[in-house]
Amino acid sequence: MKFTVRPLFITFAMVSVLSACGDSLNSADANNAKAVALGEKLYAAKCAECHGKNLEGQPEWRSLKEDGTLPAPPHDDSGHTWHHDDQLLFKYTKLGGAGIAPPSFKSAMPAFGADLSDSDIWAVLSYIKSRWSPQAQARQAQLNKQP
């Protein structure tokens, strides 16, 4: 049996090309450098105005404003973002607060589903998760394992 490198190389090249074409994200991955880099840019453009350049949120984020909404919470360890599983975070970002909150809860969180693709939303969540401490990441990972 004669072994040649060419068929192996062609197979590898095809797999690489197909993988590059299917670059869409379907989960948040703090260890995916490409997703985190894209998410950082998108966060700066779409989220930082309310949630802060450094994910610090708005002051007094636990106290209702005069309009009945809460200020934007921090997305760092001091907030509660890591208390929620990825699917809830994705839906909240895509549909906005009004899209998933009970009717009695007034939310200022806009829906980003028209402005960001699903893959873009996952990239933003990847970036946010990459900024959490290992402890917060581990705790939130447990939530994602629950049925």
N, C-alpha and C positions, 0 to 999 in steps of 0.2 A: 504494500500500500504506500503510495507516494503522498507525502504531506507537503502541501504548499501553503504559503502564507496568504496568497492573494484571496482565496475564498473567505478566509477568516477576517482579513482586512475589510473586504466588501461588506460582510455581515456586520462588523463593528461600525462601519461608516453609516450603514443604513439605520441601525439602531440609534446612533447618535443624532442623525438628521430627524428621525421620527420623534425622538425625545425632545429635541429642541422645538419642534412644531407644537407639541402638546405641553406647552409651558404654563398652562393655566393652573391656578391653585384651587384646591377645594378644602383646605383646612389652614389653620394658623400654625406656623412653625417658626419658633424663635431661633432655631438653628439653621434656617435656610437663608444664607447671606444675601442671595439675590432678592428674595421676597422682603427681607428686612430693609434692604436699601431702597427698594421701590416704595415700601410702606412708609419709610421715613420721609420721602419726598411728598407722598400723598398726604401724610399726616400734617406736614408743614403747610401744605396748600389748602386743605379742607377742614382740619380739626383744631390746629393750634390756636386759631383765633379765639375759640371758646375754652378749650381744654388746656391751653398753655403750651408754650414752646417746649418746655421741659416736662410735659404731662402733669403739671402741678395743679391744674384745675383753677376754678375761680374762688376768691375768698368767700368764706361763710357758705360753702357749698351744701351744707346740711340744713340751712335755714331758708324757708320759703321767702321768695321775693314778693313784692307788692302785687304782681300779676298772678300769683299763685303757683309759679313754677320754681323749681330749684335751680340754683346756679350750676354750671357745668362742673361735674366732679373731677377730681384728679384721676389719671390713669396710671399713676405710679403706685408704689406699695402703700402709700397713705390713703388711697381711695379704696373703692370696693369692686373695681372692675374684675380683679382676680378672684372674686367670690362667685363669679358666674361662669358657666360652661361656654365653650366656643360657639355652640349653636345659638344660644341666647344673645351673645355679643354680636354675632353675625346678623341675626334678625333685627336686633335693636338698631344696628347701623344701617341696614338696608331699608327697613320699613319706618324707622323713626320711632320716637316714644309713643306717638298717637297710634301707630300701627300695631303695637303689641301690649301697651299698658291698659289696665282696666279703664273704662270710661270715666270713672271718678278721679283718675290721676291726670293732672295737667302737666304735659311735658314740653319743654322747649327744644328737645332733641329733634332736629329735622331728619327726614328720610334722605338717604344718599343713593338709593337704588337707581335713580335716573341719572345720577352724575358719575357713579363709580360702578364698574363691572363687579361681578361676584369675586373674580380673581383679585381685583384691586382692593376690595373690602378685606379679603383674607390677608393681603399683603400689609394693610394698615394694622390689622390685629396681630400679625406676626411681629411687626415693629414694636407695638405696645408691649407684647409679651416679652420681647427681647430686653426690655428695660426693667423688668421685674427682678427681684432678688431670686436666687435659687429656691428659697423657701416658698415664696409666693408662686413661682412656676410649678413647684412640686404639688402644692395644695390645689392649684387650679387644674393640674393634670388629673388629679383624682376625680374631680367633678366631671371631666370628660369621659371617664371610664364608667360612670354610673349610667344605668339604662334609662 
